[in-house]
């Protein structure tokens, strides 16, 4: 037997799209009483509205209903399709009003390595992929030195999915609003090691104050997954003398990964 709540939601949506169903005998007519006190001479009836306006209003209403229904799902039930749609439609914080598009992430969805940055920049906001500017080129070079690449055992994400204005550092409430998306990405990927690129990413994952210099060379945990902290590639572009430290951090992350249990093989 179907779920009555689902039937009710579907019926409501179909009704607003003028898709019925309305069952009646062929010889019967349907009378709609006009509420008392309403002047019908100055009211535009729905069937008198322009078709484009009706279609646009119906589309907006339908999108809102569907987004609400998806978000009502427990986080543990979100799949990649749900994440893509929820992030694209997200308005959990003020960053949504500034974005060109939201940036979920990119790469191997069964990766061993998960790299988490701060948030999209201007280039990422335009292209819809994280780390595609100069910082991204540096990150790709670092990955190549490890014998890996984005999409090959690697997934890249950010603490926030929308670009902060003027590339400022995300505020704590913005990071917190976006955290369920990152959390679910980690649950779906089940990486063997997470590399936090910069302070905001480290604090989003570890839920504590972090200073990169003091946190380097330590293994933290996100649940059971080891977390290694290093500098953000954008910082390294401004401070090239610290590239050697970042390379040492990546080598440390590789050793951490090699000592962690192999990923469980998913049947099917």
Secondary structure, 3 states (H helix, E strand, C coil): CCCHHHHHHHHHHHHHCCCCCCCCCCCCCCCCCCCCCCCHHHCCCHHHCCHHHHHHHHHHHHHHHHHHHHHHCCHHHCCHHHHHHHHHHCCCCHHHHCCCCCCCEEECCCCCEEEEECCCCHHHHHHCCCCCCHHHHHHHHHHHHCCCECCECEEEEECCCCCCHHHCCCCHHHHHHHHHHHHHHHHHHCCCEEEEECHHHHHHHHCCCCCHHHHCCCCEEECCEEEEEECCHHHHHHCHHHHHHHHHHHHHHHHHHHCCCCCCCCCC
